[in-house]
Amino acid sequence: MKLAMGTREVFDAESLLEEYLGPRKRGLRYAYPYYDGLVTNDDPDLLCTGDLLAPCLLGVNVDVDRLHTLTALLPLLQRALDKLPPGIELIEADDVTLDLVAALYDPLDDPDVSDRDVKGSLIAKVLHRKRPGLVPLFDSKVRIFYQHENCVPAAPKDGRSWRQYMQLLVRAMQYDLRENAEEFQRLGTLVPDGGPRVTPLRMLDVVVWMSSAV
């Protein structure tokens, strides 16, 4: 499987996904099915404070100060989420929708936002569960995986906004999903019966993250 717009190759996507989705012993468990299946308000269109704690299941520390910041950002995040069309997955999204996904991160560049103790990866872990087929997860491993001059180039010397970065990342991920559509459809058969749904976008994140963790 070639990913990152053809700049990287993963040879064992199936085994990586099986390891992540399969049962694990205490101390060795991954986030599935707990993060993906966590029930808060059971509403894909409405953020609640319970959603702000979901990143803990992905190993992110959401302490009281971070929860304070996320709670203050909640109205801005909800406003951006409201603009996303329902029922659209990243593989089929048009440029307008891709830019709306990137705009989810505008609060991080807003000079009127006082606290700066959250990053885009944390926002992604909050929002992904509301649109698991459209809003990608990412962290430092995913960022490094996609960083390539022919994929997501390193930031220029004068920097770039979170929206500009995400505009590049979501398009690179969409390319990967389209080029490997049949493979992700096949990988979908690995999802345990009765477990939470795993979208192709979530599978992409797992494969990238797991291949970067070994």
Buried (B, 14 or more C-beta within 10 A) or exposed (E): BEBBBEBBEBEBBBEBBEBBBEEEEEEEEBBBBBBBEBEBEEEEEEBEEEBBBBBBBBEBEBEEEBBEBBEBBBEBBBEBBEEBEEEBBBBEBEEEBBBBBBBBBBBBEEEEBEEEEBBBBBBBBBBBBBBBBBBBBBBEBBBEBBBBEEBBEEEEEEEBBBBBBBBBBBBBBBBBBEBBEEBBEEBBEBBEEEEBEBBBBBBBBBBBBBBBEE
